[in-house]
Amino acid sequence: MGKITAAITGVGEYLPDYILTNEELSTMVDTSDEWIMSHIGVKTRHILKGEGVGSSYMGARGWTRWRSIW
């Protein structure tokens, strides 16, 4: 097999709108904000919601945003 080369030609970012807090998470599983903060250090997380969307959706949104800047 021949040599495979790749290059990063740009970067972008996208954060889903929905924010899941530790307080909300503690209603779903047996945990608390204090435990999560002391063990993991995370207060909130962005969650992608929607049928049939995933990392490719976020990549496309990041690309669109990056492209509009340039």
PDB file with one MODEL, atoms N, CA, C and O in Angstrom:
MODEL        1
ATOM      1  N   MET A   1       0.845  -1.167   0.000  1.00  0.00           N
ATOM      2  CA  MET A   1       0.000   0.000   0.000  1.00  0.00           C
ATOM      3  C   MET A   1       0.894   1.235   0.000  1.00  0.00           C
ATOM      4  O   MET A   1       1.919   1.270   0.682  1.00  0.00           O
ATOM      5  N   GLY A   2       0.496   2.256  -0.776  1.00  0.00           N
ATOM      6  CA  GLY A   2       1.264   3.485  -0.866  1.00  0.00           C
ATOM      7  C   GLY A   2       1.089   4.364   0.357  1.00  0.00           C
ATOM      8  O   GLY A   2       0.239   4.133   1.216  1.00  0.00           O
ATOM      9  N   LYS A   3       1.925   5.371   0.394  1.00  0.00           N
ATOM     10  CA  LYS A   3       1.877   6.313   1.517  1.00  0.00           C
ATOM     11  C   LYS A   3       0.594   7.142   1.439  1.00  0.00           C
ATOM     12  O   LYS A   3       0.240   7.650   0.375  1.00  0.00           O
ATOM     13  N   ILE A   4      -0.095   7.275   2.565  1.00  0.00           N
ATOM     14  CA  ILE A   4      -1.305   8.073   2.646  1.00  0.00           C
ATOM     15  C   ILE A   4      -0.960   9.366   3.381  1.00  0.00           C
ATOM     16  O   ILE A   4      -0.388   9.335   4.471  1.00  0.00           O
ATOM     17  N   THR A   5      -1.309  10.491   2.784  1.00  0.00           N
ATOM     18  CA  THR A   5      -1.050  11.777   3.433  1.00  0.00           C
ATOM     19  C   THR A   5      -2.354  12.531   3.627  1.00  0.00           C
ATOM     20  O   THR A   5      -3.309  12.360   2.869  1.00  0.00           O
ATOM     21  N   ALA A   6      -2.375  13.340   4.623  1.00  0.00           N
ATOM     22  CA  ALA A   6      -3.551  14.160   4.901  1.00  0.00           C
ATOM     23  C   ALA A   6      -3.081  15.465   5.531  1.00  0.00           C
ATOM     24  O   ALA A   6      -1.995  15.543   6.104  1.00  0.00           O
ATOM     25  N   ALA A   7      -3.917  16.478   5.412  1.00  0.00           N
ATOM     26  CA  ALA A   7      -3.601  17.771   6.007  1.00  0.00           C
ATOM     27  C   ALA A   7      -4.867  18.400   6.559  1.00  0.00           C
ATOM     28  O   ALA A   7      -5.938  18.287   5.962  1.00  0.00           O
ATOM     29  N   ILE A   8      -4.742  19.050   7.679  1.00  0.00           N
ATOM     30  CA  ILE A   8      -5.857  19.821   8.217  1.00  0.00           C
ATOM     31  C   ILE A   8      -5.818  21.169   7.517  1.00  0.00           C
ATOM     32  O   ILE A   8      -4.847  21.914   7.647  1.00  0.00           O
ATOM     33  N   THR A   9      -6.856  21.476   6.789  1.00  0.00           N
ATOM     34  CA  THR A   9      -6.878  22.713   6.020  1.00  0.00           C
ATOM     35  C   THR A   9      -7.756  23.788   6.634  1.00  0.00           C
ATOM     36  O   THR A   9      -7.821  24.906   6.123  1.00  0.00           O
ATOM     37  N   GLY A  10      -8.423  23.464   7.711  1.00  0.00           N
ATOM     38  CA  GLY A  10      -9.245  24.452   8.393  1.00  0.00           C
ATOM     39  C   GLY A  10      -9.881  23.843   9.624  1.00  0.00           C
ATOM     40  O   GLY A  10      -9.934  22.622   9.768  1.00  0.00           O
ATOM     41  N   VAL A  11     -10.353  24.680  10.493  1.00  0.00           N
ATOM     42  CA  VAL A  11     -11.058  24.225  11.681  1.00  0.00           C
ATOM     43  C   VAL A  11     -12.336  25.038  11.828  1.00  0.00           C
ATOM     44  O   VAL A  11     -12.419  26.177  11.369  1.00  0.00           O
ATOM     45  N   GLY A  12     -13.295  24.456  12.450  1.00  0.00           N
ATOM     46  CA  GLY A  12     -14.555  25.139  12.704  1.00  0.00           C
ATOM     47  C   GLY A  12     -15.107  24.657  14.031  1.00  0.00           C
ATOM     48  O   GLY A  12     -14.529  23.777  14.670  1.00  0.00           O
ATOM     49  N   GLU A  13     -16.227  25.235  14.444  1.00  0.00           N
ATOM     50  CA  GLU A  13     -16.818  24.812  15.700  1.00  0.00           C
ATOM     51  C   GLU A  13     -18.327  24.932  15.611  1.00  0.00           C
ATOM     52  O   GLU A  13     -18.871  25.753  14.873  1.00  0.00           O
ATOM     53  N   TYR A  14     -18.976  24.092  16.384  1.00  0.00           N
ATOM     54  CA  TYR A  14     -20.428  24.133  16.491  1.00  0.00           C
ATOM     55  C   TYR A  14     -20.813  23.531  17.826  1.00  0.00           C
ATOM     56  O   TYR A  14     -20.337  22.455  18.187  1.00  0.00           O
ATOM     57  N   LEU A  15     -21.660  24.210  18.551  1.00  0.00           N
ATOM     58  CA  LEU A  15     -22.203  23.676  19.801  1.00  0.00           C
ATOM     59  C   LEU A  15     -23.716  23.595  19.672  1.00  0.00           C
ATOM     60  O   LEU A  15     -24.358  24.585  19.323  1.00  0.00           O
ATOM     61  N   PRO A  16     -24.287  22.446  19.944  1.00  0.00           N
ATOM     62  CA  PRO A  16     -25.743  22.336  19.917  1.00  0.00           C
ATOM     63  C   PRO A  16     -26.381  23.315  20.905  1.00  0.00           C
ATOM     64  O   PRO A  16     -25.773  23.682  21.910  1.00  0.00           O
ATOM     65  N   ASP A  17     -27.604  23.728  20.607  1.00  0.00           N
ATOM     66  CA  ASP A  17     -28.297  24.724  21.426  1.00  0.00           C
ATOM     67  C   ASP A  17     -28.722  24.188  22.787  1.00  0.00           C
ATOM     68  O   ASP A  17     -28.702  24.923  23.774  1.00  0.00           O
ATOM     69  N   TYR A  18     -29.106  22.916  22.850  1.00  0.00           N
ATOM     70  CA  TYR A  18     -29.643  22.369  24.089  1.00  0.00           C
ATOM     71  C   TYR A  18     -28.525  22.156  25.107  1.00  0.00           C
ATOM     72  O   TYR A  18     -27.533  21.487  24.817  1.00  0.00           O
ATOM     73  N   ILE A  19     -28.687  22.723  26.289  1.00  0.00           N
ATOM     74  CA  ILE A  19     -27.702  22.574  27.363  1.00  0.00           C
ATOM     75  C   ILE A  19     -28.318  21.747  28.486  1.00  0.00           C
ATOM     76  O   ILE A  19     -29.358  22.101  29.042  1.00  0.00           O
ATOM     77  N   LEU A  20     -27.658  20.647  28.806  1.00  0.00           N
ATOM     78  CA  LEU A  20     -28.074  19.770  29.898  1.00  0.00           C
ATOM     79  C   LEU A  20     -27.257  20.125  31.130  1.00  0.00           C
ATOM     80  O   LEU A  20     -26.030  20.026  31.117  1.00  0.00           O
ATOM     81  N   THR A  21     -27.934  20.537  32.191  1.00  0.00           N
ATOM     82  CA  THR A  21     -27.248  20.908  33.430  1.00  0.00           C
ATOM     83  C   THR A  21     -27.120  19.696  34.346  1.00  0.00           C
ATOM     84  O   THR A  21     -27.795  18.683  34.163  1.00  0.00           O
ATOM     85  N   ASN A  22     -26.247  19.821  35.325  1.00  0.00           N
ATOM     86  CA  ASN A  22     -26.105  18.752  36.312  1.00  0.00           C
ATOM     87  C   ASN A  22     -27.391  18.557  37.100  1.00  0.00           C
ATOM     88  O   ASN A  22     -27.745  17.429  37.444  1.00  0.00           O
ATOM     89  N   GLU A  23     -28.085  19.638  37.385  1.00  0.00           N
ATOM     90  CA  GLU A  23     -29.348  19.534  38.109  1.00  0.00           C
ATOM     91  C   GLU A  23     -30.364  18.707  37.317  1.00  0.00           C
ATOM     92  O   GLU A  23     -31.046  17.847  37.873  1.00  0.00           O
ATOM     93  N   GLU A  24     -30.455  18.977  36.018  1.00  0.00           N
ATOM     94  CA  GLU A  24     -31.376  18.206  35.178  1.00  0.00           C
ATOM     95  C   GLU A  24     -30.930  16.752  35.071  1.00  0.00           C
ATOM     96  O   GLU A  24     -31.757  15.841  35.105  1.00  0.00           O
ATOM     97  N   LEU A  25     -29.630  16.537  34.942  1.00  0.00           N
ATOM     98  CA  LEU A  25     -29.102  15.175  34.857  1.00  0.00           C
ATOM     99  C   LEU A  25     -29.400  14.393  36.133  1.00  0.00           C
ATOM    100  O   LEU A  25     -29.654  13.190  36.077  1.00  0.00           O
ATOM    101  N   SER A  26     -29.369  15.066  37.276  1.00  0.00           N
ATOM    102  CA  SER A  26     -29.611  14.377  38.545  1.00  0.00           C
ATOM    103  C   SER A  26     -31.055  13.897  38.685  1.00  0.00           C
ATOM    104  O   SER A  26     -31.339  13.063  39.544  1.00  0.00           O
ATOM    105  N   THR A  27     -31.972  14.405  37.858  1.00  0.00           N
ATOM    106  CA  THR A  27     -33.345  13.891  37.865  1.00  0.00           C
ATOM    107  C   THR A  27     -33.461  12.620  37.029  1.00  0.00           C
ATOM    108  O   THR A  27     -34.449  11.893  37.138  1.00  0.00           O
ATOM    109  N   MET A  28     -32.454  12.349  36.193  1.00  0.00           N
ATOM    110  CA  MET A  28     -32.476  11.176  35.316  1.00  0.00           C
ATOM    111  C   MET A  28     -31.710   9.995  35.906  1.00  0.00           C
ATOM    112  O   MET A  28     -32.085   8.841  35.699  1.00  0.00           O
ATOM    113  N   VAL A  29     -30.645  10.284  36.633  1.00  0.00           N
ATOM    114  CA  VAL A  29     -29.802   9.240  37.223  1.00  0.00           C
ATOM    115  C   VAL A  29     -29.495   9.619  38.667  1.00  0.00           C
ATOM    116  O   VAL A  29     -29.667  10.772  39.063  1.00  0.00           O
ATOM    117  N   ASP A  30     -29.047   8.661  39.438  1.00  0.00           N
ATOM    118  CA  ASP A  30     -28.757   8.885  40.853  1.00  0.00           C
ATOM    119  C   ASP A  30     -27.401   9.562  41.006  1.00  0.00           C
ATOM    120  O   ASP A  30     -26.380   8.895  41.176  1.00  0.00           O
ATOM    121  N   THR A  31     -27.400  10.891  40.945  1.00  0.00           N
ATOM    122  CA  THR A  31     -26.177  11.677  41.095  1.00  0.00           C
ATOM    123  C   THR A  31     -26.556  13.059  41.585  1.00  0.00           C
ATOM    124  O   THR A  31     -27.735  13.341  41.801  1.00  0.00           O
ATOM    125  N   SER A  32     -25.579  13.913  41.761  1.00  0.00           N
ATOM    126  CA  SER A  32     -25.838  15.291  42.180  1.00  0.00           C
ATOM    127  C   SER A  32     -24.820  16.212  41.521  1.00  0.00           C
ATOM    128  O   SER A  32     -23.776  15.766  41.044  1.00  0.00           O
ATOM    129  N   ASP A  33     -25.140  17.501  41.503  1.00  0.00           N
ATOM    130  CA  ASP A  33     -24.218  18.494  40.954  1.00  0.00           C
ATOM    131  C   ASP A  33     -22.896  18.446  41.711  1.00  0.00           C
ATOM    132  O   ASP A  33     -21.831  18.518  41.099  1.00  0.00           O
ATOM    133  N   GLU A  34     -22.954  18.326  43.022  1.00  0.00           N
ATOM    134  CA  GLU A  34     -21.738  18.303  43.830  1.00  0.00           C
ATOM    135  C   GLU A  34     -20.847  17.115  43.474  1.00  0.00           C
ATOM    136  O   GLU A  34     -19.631  17.264  43.352  1.00  0.00           O
ATOM    137  N   TRP A  35     -21.449  15.936  43.307  1.00  0.00           N
ATOM    138  CA  TRP A  35     -20.658  14.740  42.968  1.00  0.00           C
ATOM    139  C   TRP A  35     -20.018  14.907  41.598  1.00  0.00           C
ATOM    140  O   TRP A  35     -18.831  14.630  41.424  1.00  0.00           O
ATOM    141  N   ILE A  36     -20.806  15.361  40.622  1.00  0.00           N
ATOM    142  CA  ILE A  36     -20.271  15.524  39.262  1.00  0.00           C
ATOM    143  C   ILE A  36     -19.139  16.542  39.260  1.00  0.00           C
ATOM    144  O   ILE A  36     -18.093  16.297  38.660  1.00  0.00           O
ATOM    145  N   MET A  37     -19.329  17.670  39.914  1.00  0.00           N
ATOM    146  CA  MET A  37     -18.289  18.705  39.942  1.00  0.00           C
ATOM    147  C   MET A  37     -17.023  18.213  40.644  1.00  0.00           C
ATOM    148  O   MET A  37     -15.916  18.505  40.191  1.00  0.00           O
ATOM    149  N   SER A  38     -17.171  17.479  41.733  1.00  0.00           N
ATOM    150  CA  SER A  38     -15.986  17.025  42.470  1.00  0.00           C
ATOM    151  C   SER A  38     -15.248  15.888  41.767  1.00  0.00           C
ATOM    152  O   SER A  38     -14.037  15.748  41.940  1.00  0.00           O
ATOM    153  N   HIS A  39     -15.949  15.074  40.979  1.00  0.00           N
ATOM    154  CA  HIS A  39     -15.308  13.937  40.316  1.00  0.00           C
ATOM    155  C   HIS A  39     -14.948  14.205  38.855  1.00  0.00           C
ATOM    156  O   HIS A  39     -13.963  13.666  38.349  1.00  0.00           O
ATOM    157  N   ILE A  40     -15.732  15.025  38.183  1.00  0.00           N
ATOM    158  CA  ILE A  40     -15.527  15.227  36.751  1.00  0.00           C
ATOM    159  C   ILE A  40     -15.228  16.683  36.414  1.00  0.00           C
ATOM    160  O   ILE A  40     -14.443  16.961  35.507  1.00  0.00           O
ATOM    161  N   GLY A  41     -15.846  17.612  37.136  1.00  0.00           N
ATOM    162  CA  GLY A  41     -15.597  19.028  36.896  1.00  0.00           C
ATOM    163  C   GLY A  41     -16.444  19.630  35.786  1.00  0.00           C
ATOM    164  O   GLY A  41     -16.099  20.680  35.245  1.00  0.00           O
ATOM    165  N   VAL A  42     -17.550  18.975  35.442  1.00  0.00           N
ATOM    166  CA  VAL A  42     -18.414  19.445  34.365  1.00  0.00           C
ATOM    167  C   VAL A  42     -19.687  20.016  34.968  1.00  0.00           C
ATOM    168  O   VAL A  42     -20.326  19.369  35.797  1.00  0.00           O
ATOM    169  N   LYS A  43     -20.056  21.215  34.562  1.00  0.00           N
ATOM    170  CA  LYS A  43     -21.272  21.858  35.064  1.00  0.00           C
ATOM    171  C   LYS A  43     -22.423  21.696  34.068  1.00  0.00           C
ATOM    172  O   LYS A  43     -23.561  21.441  34.461  1.00  0.00           O
ATOM    173  N   THR A  44     -22.121  21.844  32.792  1.00  0.00           N
ATOM    174  CA  THR A  44     -23.135  21.713  31.733  1.00  0.00           C
ATOM    175  C   THR A  44     -22.524  20.982  30.549  1.00  0.00           C
ATOM    176  O   THR A  44     -21.303  20.898  30.414  1.00  0.00           O
ATOM    177  N   ARG A  45     -23.385  20.459  29.699  1.00  0.00           N
ATOM    178  CA  ARG A  45     -22.934  19.837  28.454  1.00  0.00           C
ATOM    179  C   ARG A  45     -23.941  20.167  27.369  1.00  0.00           C
ATOM    180  O   ARG A  45     -25.140  20.265  27.633  1.00  0.00           O
ATOM    181  N   HIS A  46     -23.451  20.338  26.144  1.00  0.00           N
ATOM    182  CA  HIS A  46     -24.308  20.608  24.991  1.00  0.00           C
ATOM    183  C   HIS A  46     -24.731  19.276  24.382  1.00  0.00           C
ATOM    184  O   HIS A  46     -23.899  18.413  24.105  1.00  0.00           O
ATOM    185  N   ILE A  47     -26.031  19.124  24.180  1.00  0.00           N
ATOM    186  CA  ILE A  47     -26.583  17.872  23.665  1.00  0.00           C
ATOM    187  C   ILE A  47     -27.249  18.135  22.321  1.00  0.00           C
ATOM    188  O   ILE A  47     -28.061  19.050  22.189  1.00  0.00           O
ATOM    189  N   LEU A  48     -26.903  17.336  21.340  1.00  0.00           N
ATOM    190  CA  LEU A  48     -27.522  17.431  20.022  1.00  0.00           C
ATOM    191  C   LEU A  48     -28.813  16.643  20.044  1.00  0.00           C
ATOM    192  O   LEU A  48     -28.818  15.442  20.317  1.00  0.00           O
ATOM    193  N   LYS A  49     -29.906  17.324  19.755  1.00  0.00           N
ATOM    194  CA  LYS A  49     -31.209  16.669  19.737  1.00  0.00           C
ATOM    195  C   LYS A  49     -31.751  16.701  18.318  1.00  0.00           C
ATOM    196  O   LYS A  49     -31.484  17.630  17.556  1.00  0.00           O
ATOM    197  N   GLY A  50     -32.506  15.684  17.980  1.00  0.00           N
ATOM    198  CA  GLY A  50     -33.139  15.650  16.669  1.00  0.00           C
ATOM    199  C   GLY A  50     -33.002  14.283  16.038  1.00  0.00           C
ATOM    200  O   GLY A  50     -32.013  13.580  16.245  1.00  0.00           O
ATOM    201  N   GLU A  51     -33.983  13.928  15.283  1.00  0.00           N
ATOM    202  CA  GLU A  51     -33.988  12.633  14.600  1.00  0.00           C
ATOM    203  C   GLU A  51     -33.000  12.648  13.442  1.00  0.00           C
ATOM    204  O   GLU A  51     -33.045  13.538  12.593  1.00  0.00           O
ATOM    205  N   GLY A  52     -32.114  11.668  13.409  1.00  0.00           N
ATOM    206  CA  GLY A  52     -31.205  11.493  12.282  1.00  0.00           C
ATOM    207  C   GLY A  52     -30.052  12.479  12.201  1.00  0.00           C
ATOM    208  O   GLY A  52     -29.440  12.618  11.142  1.00  0.00           O
ATOM    209  N   VAL A  53     -29.739  13.170  13.298  1.00  0.00           N
ATOM    210  CA  VAL A  53     -28.595  14.082  13.282  1.00  0.00           C
ATOM    211  C   VAL A  53     -27.501  13.527  14.173  1.00  0.00           C
ATOM    212  O   VAL A  53     -27.774  12.864  15.174  1.00  0.00           O
ATOM    213  N   GLY A  54     -26.275  13.801  13.806  1.00  0.00           N
ATOM    214  CA  GLY A  54     -25.142  13.292  14.564  1.00  0.00           C
ATOM    215  C   GLY A  54     -23.911  14.121  14.293  1.00  0.00           C
ATOM    216  O   GLY A  54     -24.011  15.317  14.016  1.00  0.00           O
ATOM    217  N   SER A  55     -22.756  13.501  14.371  1.00  0.00           N
ATOM    218  CA  SER A  55     -21.503  14.242  14.230  1.00  0.00           C
ATOM    219  C   SER A  55     -21.349  14.874  12.849  1.00  0.00           C
ATOM    220  O   SER A  55     -20.742  15.938  12.727  1.00  0.00           O
ATOM    221  N   SER A  56     -21.889  14.237  11.806  1.00  0.00           N
ATOM    222  CA  SER A  56     -21.790  14.844  10.479  1.00  0.00           C
ATOM    223  C   SER A  56     -22.605  16.132  10.405  1.00  0.00           C
ATOM    224  O   SER A  56     -22.214  17.072   9.713  1.00  0.00           O
ATOM    225  N   TYR A  57     -23.730  16.183  11.110  1.00  0.00           N
ATOM    226  CA  TYR A  57     -24.547  17.403  11.178  1.00  0.00           C
ATOM    227  C   TYR A  57     -23.742  18.515  11.840  1.00  0.00           C
ATOM    228  O   TYR A  57     -23.712  19.645  11.353  1.00  0.00           O
ATOM    229  N   MET A  58     -23.089  18.185  12.957  1.00  0.00           N
ATOM    230  CA  MET A  58     -22.302  19.195  13.654  1.00  0.00           C
ATOM    231  C   MET A  58     -21.118  19.650  12.803  1.00  0.00           C
ATOM    232  O   MET A  58     -20.773  20.832  12.799  1.00  0.00           O
ATOM    233  N   GLY A  59     -20.498  18.719  12.086  1.00  0.00           N
ATOM    234  CA  GLY A  59     -19.394  19.077  11.202  1.00  0.00           C
ATOM    235  C   GLY A  59     -19.834  20.016  10.093  1.00  0.00           C
ATOM    236  O   GLY A  59     -19.127  20.968   9.762  1.00  0.00           O
ATOM    237  N   ALA A  60     -21.001  19.751   9.519  1.00  0.00           N
ATOM    238  CA  ALA A  60     -21.528  20.615   8.462  1.00  0.00           C
ATOM    239  C   ALA A  60     -21.840  22.000   9.015  1.00  0.00           C
ATOM    240  O   ALA A  60     -21.580  23.002   8.348  1.00  0.00           O
ATOM    241  N   ARG A  61     -22.392  22.072  10.217  1.00  0.00           N
ATOM    242  CA  ARG A  61     -22.696  23.371  10.827  1.00  0.00           C
ATOM    243  C   ARG A  61     -21.397  24.128  11.144  1.00  0.00           C
ATOM    244  O   ARG A  61     -21.318  25.339  10.941  1.00  0.00           O
ATOM    245  N   GLY A  62     -20.405  23.425  11.631  1.00  0.00           N
ATOM    246  CA  GLY A  62     -19.109  24.059  11.895  1.00  0.00           C
ATOM    247  C   GLY A  62     -18.478  24.588  10.620  1.00  0.00           C
ATOM    248  O   GLY A  62     -17.920  25.685  10.607  1.00  0.00           O
ATOM    249  N   TRP A  63     -18.563  23.814   9.550  1.00  0.00           N
ATOM    250  CA  TRP A  63     -18.020  24.231   8.256  1.00  0.00           C
ATOM    251  C   TRP A  63     -18.759  25.461   7.746  1.00  0.00           C
ATOM    252  O   TRP A  63     -18.131  26.400   7.257  1.00  0.00           O
ATOM    253  N   THR A  64     -20.080  25.467   7.853  1.00  0.00           N
ATOM    254  CA  THR A  64     -20.869  26.591   7.373  1.00  0.00           C
ATOM    255  C   THR A  64     -20.475  27.872   8.119  1.00  0.00           C
ATOM    256  O   THR A  64     -20.311  28.932   7.514  1.00  0.00           O
ATOM    257  N   ARG A  65     -20.328  27.755   9.418  1.00  0.00           N
ATOM    258  CA  ARG A  65     -19.923  28.910  10.208  1.00  0.00           C
ATOM    259  C   ARG A  65     -18.520  29.369   9.847  1.00  0.00           C
ATOM    260  O   ARG A  65     -18.285  30.568   9.694  1.00  0.00           O
ATOM    261  N   TRP A  66     -17.592  28.447   9.711  1.00  0.00           N
ATOM    262  CA  TRP A  66     -16.213  28.789   9.361  1.00  0.00           C
ATOM    263  C   TRP A  66     -16.170  29.446   7.987  1.00  0.00           C
ATOM    264  O   TRP A  66     -15.471  30.439   7.786  1.00  0.00           O
ATOM    265  N   ARG A  67     -16.919  28.887   7.048  1.00  0.00           N
ATOM    266  CA  ARG A  67     -16.915  29.404   5.682  1.00  0.00           C
ATOM    267  C   ARG A  67     -17.491  30.825   5.634  1.00  0.00           C
ATOM    268  O   ARG A  67     -17.019  31.651   4.853  1.00  0.00           O
ATOM    269  N   SER A  68     -18.503  31.121   6.459  1.00  0.00           N
ATOM    270  CA  SER A  68     -19.092  32.453   6.443  1.00  0.00           C
ATOM    271  C   SER A  68     -18.135  33.515   6.988  1.00  0.00           C
ATOM    272  O   SER A  68     -18.260  34.692   6.651  1.00  0.00           O
ATOM    273  N   ILE A  69     -17.192  33.111   7.820  1.00  0.00           N
ATOM    274  CA  ILE A  69     -16.203  34.053   8.358  1.00  0.00           C
ATOM    275  C   ILE A  69     -15.186  34.428   7.293  1.00  0.00           C
ATOM    276  O   ILE A  69     -14.749  35.576   7.216  1.00  0.00           O
ATOM    277  N   TRP A  70     -14.819  33.467   6.482  1.00  0.00           N
ATOM    278  CA  TRP A  70     -13.821  33.716   5.429  1.00  0.00           C
ATOM    279  C   TRP A  70     -14.515  34.106   4.178  1.00  0.00           C
ATOM    280  O   TRP A  70     -13.864  34.362   3.164  1.00  0.00           O
TER     281      TRP A  70
ENDMDL
END
